[in-house]
C-alpha cells in the first residue's frame, strides 16, 4: 500500500498573506479589504513574516530551500474565490526534496509551498453565506511522496510532523486539511484514489480505514479499483465519489505579475527545534527516557526551557518527576529559580503537592524534609506498625490500610508518598514476611 499526503496548515502570522487584514478575526467579515475580497485594481503585497515562517518549516523538514521563490495564479471558478484564482506556487516553491524520519524509516517530502486560503462558505438549508475573513490567510502545503505504507506509519508521520510544527509555533489539530492519495491496497489493482479535503487527524485515519476496507472488498470481488477523486463524509465515516478522472485535473496556471520574485536566501530564520531529536539527544547525554521526554516537551515550550536550564545539574529522573508535578498541578509557567527549588525538594524525596508548589512559586521557603536516612525511615515505619499492631491485623484483612500507613508517614515526615510506599513494601516483606 502506498499513501501520499497533501497537508495544508495555517501559519500564525499577525496579518494575512497579501494584505494587512488580521489573521485572527472571529466576527465574520470583520477583517476584509479590497485585496482579500479580490476587487478590481487591488494589488497584493507579500507578508514577509509568512516567508520567514515557511522557510523555517522547510528547514525543519530537511528541505532543499530555493534561493528564489515566486507565485502563480491557479485559475478556477468557485464561490469561495472572489477573484477567480488562488495565489499559490509552482516552479519556485519555498523548498523541495525533504524528508522526515519515523521509526527508522524515511518519508520523503516532495515540496512545501506558500498559498492563500479561499473564503469560507457556510451552508444553510436554502442559502449559503460567505465569510471573507479566511480569504487570503497564509497556508503552507506540504506534499509527501507516496512512502507511507500503513495506518501506524501514517500516525507516526503525523505525530512527528506535529511535534516539528509545534516548535515552529504552528499547531495542527481539527483545522488541518489534508488530501489523501492511496494506491496498491491490492497490488494487482494499483489505480490511485484521491480523497480530498479531509479535516483533522481523526478524519484522516477514518478516511484511510474506509478506503482500505472498500478497496479490499472490490479486490475480493474481482472488481477493479478505478482512478477517481472522492470526498470524506465525517459524520458517516465514509468516502463518496466526486468524479472519475482519466488524468490530473488541469488548472489554468499563470505567472502573477503583481508578485515579483523574492530572494529567499536573504530571509533570516531562527534554527528550528526538532523535538524528537532533542529527546534522543538528551536521552543519551543525560539519561532521560526519550519517549517520556518527548511527551513532556510537547506539553508546552516552557517545559523544554525548564529542562534545558536544569539538565546535567539534576538527575534526569528528578527533572522528569518535577515536570510531571508541574503538569499535574498546572504550573508549567513556573520560573527557572522556582523549578530549581522544586528539584531540590524532589531530590530530598520531599512531599510535593499543590500547597508546596504554590509556596515555591511565590519564592517562599518550603518546610523541606531535612534528610532522613533510609534506615531511619524503615525503623519509623516498623515501629509504627509494631506500636499499632491493629494496623498489621487490618493489613492482612484489607490491603487498603497500606495507603493509610503511607499517607500517615508521608504527612508526618513530609515525604514523597511514592518513596514511603516503596519503603513500606520493603519493611512489610523483610520484617513481617508479608508481600
Ligand atoms: Zn485584506
Boltz pocket constraint, residues with backbone or C-beta under 6 A from the ligand:
constraints:
  - pocket:
      binder: B
      contacts: [[A, 16], [A, 19], [A, 20], [A, 21], [A, 31], [A, 32], [A, 33], [A, 34], [A, 35], [A, 36], [A, 37], [A, 135], [A, 136]]
      max_distance: 6.0
